[in-house]
Amino acid sequence: MAATPRALSIIERTREVIDIIDRDILSSPTFDPASSTEPFTFCLSEIGEIAFLPTLLAHFRAVAPHARICSLSLSHRDVIDHLHEGKVDLVMGYFPDLDAPSIYQQRLFSHDLVCLLRNGHAIKEARLTLEQFCALEHLQVRDGGRNQEMYESFLNEAGIKREVVLQMGHYMSTAAIIERSNLGAVLPRTVANLYAGHAQVRSVELPIEFPTYDIRQHWHARFHKDSRNQWIRQTIRMLFQDDRLGVSAALPHQRPGREVVFND
């Protein structure tokens, strides 16, 4: 069977009506995390898992002890579909391309970058000079994240060249390599601070001001008024808003899409 032209012309509006009935009429008006057994599913990058999951797990085990937490890594083309279908509750991190009209977004905090060196490195200062930065042998992580792309573009535009002697596709072994070598690695400050607490490494300020970038939570318009999704968003905001991860807050940037302030 094939839909008629008339059916095709009204199918999107029909879906909207069905969504309203499901969400506002048939769904439960309240959400009780203490009794919920549904999984909380987030789309996170590798850096996002490092930065968010320890705090998320501890808090959700306390307030929603019967629920599981799931973390997915999705390609950009799959993210919106998963949000629309409810397979993912929230997307959290730096996703500058996630600006479709059907997606809401809310800024949590701003990341900046630092250089990770081993304790006992010949560089003792708290801030690198540009000469030291360029002379340093670098570990480069190419994980496909947009923050790394932004950093590399900034270096190219500024004409700054450095020597990359090790390139990896993930962050997991970064601290172990840095503490056993004279390499340096440029990382988000939050991740570097976490590594510094568990390995023989320290954070050093970069010689020039690299751009900061906003970490946001994103959700689909279908679930904007859903009580469960609202609870999750409010919880994320409470846990990670502004400098609660030890990063400097910055003024929110103007972005396309549906920007939501902290009173949703």
C-alpha positions as CSV (number, residue, x, y, z in Angstrom):
1,M,0.0,0.0,0.0
2,A,1.2,3.6,-0.7
3,A,0.0,6.8,0.9
4,T,-2.0,9.2,-1.3
5,P,-0.7,12.8,-1.8
6,R,-3.3,14.0,0.7
7,A,-2.1,11.6,3.3
8,L,1.5,12.6,2.7
9,S,0.6,16.3,3.1
10,I,-1.0,15.8,6.6
11,I,1.2,13.1,8.0
12,E,3.5,15.4,9.9
13,R,0.6,17.3,11.5
14,T,-1.0,14.0,12.4
15,R,2.2,12.9,14.1
16,E,2.2,16.1,16.1
17,V,-1.4,15.5,17.3
18,I,-0.5,11.9,18.3
19,D,2.5,13.2,20.2
20,I,0.3,15.7,22.1
21,I,-2.2,12.9,23.0
22,D,0.6,10.6,24.1
23,R,2.5,13.2,26.0
24,D,-0.2,15.5,27.5
25,I,-3.2,13.2,27.9
26,L,-2.1,9.6,28.2
27,S,1.2,10.0,30.0
28,S,1.6,10.3,33.7
29,P,1.6,14.0,34.9
30,T,4.3,13.4,37.5
31,F,7.6,11.4,37.6
32,D,8.9,9.7,40.7
33,P,12.6,8.9,40.3
34,A,12.7,6.8,43.5
35,S,10.3,4.2,42.0
36,S,11.4,4.4,38.4
37,T,12.9,1.4,36.8
38,E,13.4,3.0,33.3
39,P,17.0,3.5,32.1
40,F,18.3,7.0,31.8
41,T,20.1,7.2,28.4
42,F,22.6,9.9,27.5
43,C,24.6,10.5,24.4
44,L,28.1,11.5,25.5
45,S,31.5,11.8,23.9
46,E,34.5,10.1,25.6
47,I,35.4,13.4,27.3
48,G,31.7,13.7,28.4
49,E,31.8,10.2,30.0
50,I,35.0,11.2,31.9
51,A,33.5,14.5,33.0
52,F,29.9,13.6,33.7
53,L,29.5,9.9,34.5
54,P,31.1,9.7,38.0
55,T,28.9,12.4,39.3
56,L,25.9,11.2,37.5
57,L,26.2,7.7,38.7
58,A,26.7,8.7,42.4
59,H,23.7,11.0,42.3
60,F,21.3,8.8,40.4
61,R,22.1,5.8,42.6
62,A,21.0,7.9,45.5
63,V,17.8,9.3,44.1
64,A,16.8,6.7,41.5
65,P,18.3,3.5,42.9
66,H,16.2,1.1,40.7
67,A,17.2,2.7,37.3
68,R,20.2,2.1,35.1
69,I,22.3,4.7,33.3
70,C,23.2,4.1,29.7
71,S,25.8,6.1,27.8
72,L,25.8,6.0,24.0
73,S,28.2,7.4,21.4
74,L,26.3,8.3,18.2
75,S,27.1,9.9,14.9
76,H,25.6,13.3,14.2
77,R,23.2,11.8,11.7
78,D,21.8,9.4,14.3
79,V,21.5,11.8,17.3
80,I,18.4,13.6,16.2
81,D,16.6,10.4,15.3
82,H,17.4,8.9,18.7
83,L,16.2,12.0,20.5
84,H,13.0,12.1,18.5
85,E,12.2,8.4,19.1
86,G,13.0,8.7,22.8
87,K,15.9,6.3,22.6
88,V,18.2,9.0,24.1
89,D,16.9,11.3,26.9
90,L,19.6,14.0,26.6
91,V,22.7,14.8,24.5
92,M,25.4,16.4,26.6
93,G,28.6,18.0,25.5
94,Y,30.0,20.2,22.7
95,F,27.7,19.5,19.7
96,P,27.7,22.8,17.7
97,D,26.0,21.1,14.7
98,L,23.0,20.0,16.8
99,D,20.9,23.1,16.0
100,A,17.8,21.8,14.3
101,P,14.5,23.7,15.1
102,S,13.2,20.5,16.8
103,I,16.0,20.5,19.3
104,Y,16.1,22.5,22.5
105,Q,19.4,23.3,24.1
106,Q,20.6,24.7,27.4
107,R,24.1,25.9,28.3
108,L,25.6,24.3,31.4
109,F,29.2,25.6,31.6
110,S,32.2,26.6,29.4
111,H,35.3,24.5,28.9
112,D,38.8,25.9,28.4
113,L,42.0,24.1,27.5
114,V,45.2,23.4,29.5
115,C,48.4,21.4,28.8
116,L,49.0,18.2,30.8
117,L,52.6,17.5,31.9
118,R,54.2,15.0,34.2
119,N,55.2,15.9,37.7
120,G,58.9,16.5,37.6
121,H,58.9,17.8,34.1
122,A,61.7,20.2,33.2
123,I,59.1,22.9,32.7
124,K,58.3,24.2,36.2
125,E,56.3,27.3,35.4
126,A,52.5,27.5,35.9
127,R,52.2,28.9,32.3
128,L,54.0,27.8,29.1
129,T,55.7,30.4,27.0
130,L,54.9,30.2,23.3
131,E,58.5,29.0,22.7
132,Q,58.1,26.2,25.2
133,F,54.8,25.2,23.7
134,C,56.2,25.0,20.2
135,A,59.4,23.1,21.4
136,L,57.4,20.6,23.5
137,E,56.8,17.2,22.1
138,H,53.0,16.7,21.9
139,L,50.6,13.8,22.4
140,Q,47.6,14.5,20.1
141,V,44.2,12.9,20.6
142,R,42.0,12.7,17.4
143,D,38.8,11.3,18.7
144,G,36.5,12.9,16.2
145,G,35.2,15.4,18.7
146,R,34.4,19.0,17.6
147,N,36.5,20.5,20.4
148,Q,39.7,19.0,19.0
149,E,38.7,20.3,15.6
150,M,38.2,23.8,17.0
151,Y,41.6,23.6,18.7
152,E,43.4,22.5,15.6
153,S,41.7,25.2,13.4
154,F,42.8,27.9,15.9
155,L,46.4,26.7,15.8
156,N,46.4,26.7,12.0
157,E,44.8,30.2,11.7
158,A,47.3,31.6,14.3
159,G,50.3,30.0,12.4
160,I,51.4,28.0,15.5
161,K,53.2,24.8,14.7
162,R,54.1,22.1,17.2
163,E,55.7,18.7,17.0
164,V,53.3,15.8,17.4
165,V,55.2,12.6,18.2
166,L,52.2,10.5,19.3
167,Q,48.7,10.5,17.9
168,M,45.9,8.5,19.5
169,G,42.2,8.0,18.9
170,H,41.0,8.2,22.5
171,Y,41.8,9.7,25.9
172,M,41.9,6.7,28.1
173,S,45.6,6.1,28.3
174,T,46.6,9.8,28.1
175,A,47.6,10.3,31.8
176,A,49.5,7.0,31.9
177,I,51.6,8.1,28.9
178,I,52.1,11.6,30.1
179,E,53.4,10.6,33.6
180,R,56.0,8.3,32.0
181,S,57.3,10.7,29.3
182,N,58.2,14.3,28.6
183,L,55.2,14.7,26.2
184,G,52.6,17.3,26.7
185,A,48.9,17.0,25.8
186,V,46.3,19.7,25.4
187,L,43.0,18.7,27.1
188,P,39.8,20.3,28.5
189,R,40.6,21.6,32.0
190,T,38.0,19.5,33.6
191,V,39.5,16.3,32.2
192,A,43.0,17.4,33.1
193,N,42.0,18.2,36.7
194,L,40.5,14.7,37.0
195,Y,43.7,13.1,35.7
196,A,45.8,15.3,38.1
197,G,43.9,13.8,41.0
198,H,44.7,10.2,40.1
199,A,48.1,10.3,38.3
200,Q,51.5,12.0,38.6
201,V,50.6,14.8,36.3
202,R,49.7,18.5,36.5
203,S,47.9,21.2,34.5
204,V,49.9,24.1,33.0
205,E,48.3,27.1,31.4
206,L,48.6,27.6,27.7
207,P,50.7,30.6,26.4
208,I,47.8,32.2,24.5
209,E,44.1,32.5,25.1
210,F,42.4,29.7,23.2
211,P,38.7,30.0,22.6
212,T,36.4,28.6,25.2
213,Y,33.4,26.5,24.1
214,D,30.0,25.9,25.7
215,I,28.9,22.5,27.1
216,R,25.2,22.1,26.7
217,Q,22.4,19.7,27.2
218,H,20.1,19.0,24.2
219,W,16.7,17.4,24.0
220,H,13.9,17.0,21.5
221,A,10.8,19.2,21.4
222,R,8.6,16.1,21.7
223,F,9.8,15.8,25.3
224,H,10.0,19.4,26.3
225,K,7.0,19.2,28.7
226,D,7.4,15.5,29.6
227,S,7.7,15.3,33.4
228,R,10.4,12.6,33.3
229,N,12.6,14.5,30.8
230,Q,12.0,17.8,32.8
231,W,13.3,16.0,36.0
232,I,16.4,14.7,34.2
233,R,17.2,18.2,32.7
234,Q,16.7,19.9,36.1
235,T,19.0,17.3,37.7
236,I,21.7,17.8,35.1
237,R,21.5,21.6,35.5
238,M,21.7,21.2,39.3
239,L,24.8,19.0,39.1
240,F,26.8,20.7,36.3
241,Q,25.6,24.3,36.0
242,D,28.5,26.8,35.5
243,D,31.6,26.2,37.6
244,R,30.5,23.2,39.7
245,L,33.1,21.1,37.8
246,G,35.8,23.6,38.6
247,V,35.8,25.4,35.2
248,S,35.3,29.0,34.5
249,A,31.9,30.2,33.6
250,A,31.5,32.3,30.5
251,L,28.6,34.3,29.1
252,P,26.3,32.2,26.9
253,H,26.9,32.5,23.2
254,Q,24.1,33.1,20.7
255,R,23.3,29.9,18.9
256,P,20.7,28.8,16.4
257,G,18.0,26.4,17.6
258,R,15.9,26.7,20.7
259,E,18.0,28.2,23.5
260,V,16.4,27.6,26.9
261,V,17.4,29.7,30.0
262,F,17.6,28.2,33.4
263,N,13.9,28.6,34.3
264,D,12.4,26.0,32.1
